[in-house]
Amino acid sequence: MSTPKQPIRQVKVPKKPASARRQRILLVDDHPLMRAGLAQLINRQADLETCCEAGNPSEALRAIPLCQVDLLLTDLTMPGRSGIEFIKDILALYPQMPILVVSMHDELVYAERVLRAGARGYVMKEAGAEKLLAAIRQVLTGQVYVSERLSAQLLDILTGRRPRGSHSPIEKLSDREFDVFRLIGQGKSTRDIAKQLSISPKTVDVHRGHIKEKLALGDATALIRHAVRWVETQDTQP
C-alpha cells in the first residue's frame, strides 16, 4: 500500500520591515524537532526566512515549484532515498539551485561526495548556529562553504600532497556503492536496500560484488563484518 502524500508545509513568517527581500530557504529533514529548531534560527535573521519544510526528498521535490526557493538546506540521510542521489535529482531539475547539506555525519567521509554531487557546502550539525548561518550566507552569494579542516584536506588532494582515496579504502567506492555499503553496515537485507534505494535486488548484488572487489574482501560474511564495523566507528565518533 502506498503511503499517502503529506501536504507541503509552507511556513508563514511574520512580516518585518526591511529594505531588501529576505532570502527564502527550504528545509529538508525527517526530524520535525530539527526542522523546528532550524526554522526558528533562520526566521530570527533579518535577511533570511524559511519558506517551506519537507520531511523527505519526495516532499522536497513537490515543494520547490511552490515555494520560490533561494536555497535548499537538507539533511543527508533520510528515509526513501539516498542523500547523494537526492542532490543529483534536484540539480538535474533545477541546475542553479544552491544546496547546503547539514548533517551529523563526519565531513571527512561524506563532504567530498556531497560536493562532487553538486552541493555548494557541507556543515556538521555540531558546528553550531553561527557557522551554519555563515555557511548559508556564503552559499547564497555563490561561493562554496566547507570547514577549515575539510578545506585543508581538499587542498592536500588538489596539490598532490595526499592522493585521492588515501584517507580510507571506502573512498574507492562509487556513490551508489557507498550507499549500499552503509546500508549493509546498518543490517539491511538485499531486499531492504533495493527498496530504500529504488533499485532491483539484482543491482544490489552487483554492487556488493564491486564493493568486495574494491575492498579486497573474500566473501559476503567478510563484507558484512567490515561494513558493520565501519558504521559503528562512524556512530561513535565525537
Order of alpha helices (4+ residues) and beta strands (2+ residues): beta-beta-alpha-beta-alpha-beta-alpha-beta-alpha-beta-alpha-alpha-alpha-alpha-alpha-alpha
